[in-house]
Amino acid sequence: MKKVIIPAVALFLSLGGVAAAQTATVVVPGEVRTYILEQTTPSVTFEGDLAVGTALPDTVEIHTIPDQPDYSYVIVNNKRVLINPKTRAVIEIIE
């Protein structure tokens, strides 16, 4: 009986880790968040649904963040938005 329980427990624990990884949020460095909050870039209007994962069109100019090649930002509809510069997808809407 112990031989069956141990593999079952191992399977349960490994699947729990997969589920947790799928719901994990991106941890944004504090200096990135601070930089975005300090910027006074004019806001652009976006007619679509602005949500995490939304890819912004090429017509929306995104701005680089010094020394942070993995992040860009734009202010859309007066909201500060963290962007993945490679995919143009919204990473986070900073409130």
Secondary structure, DSSP 8 states (H G I E B T S, - for coil): -HHHHHHHHHHHHHHHHHHHHHT------HHHHHHHHH-----B---S---TT-B--TTS--EE-TT-TT-EEEEETTEEEEE-TTT-BEEEEE-
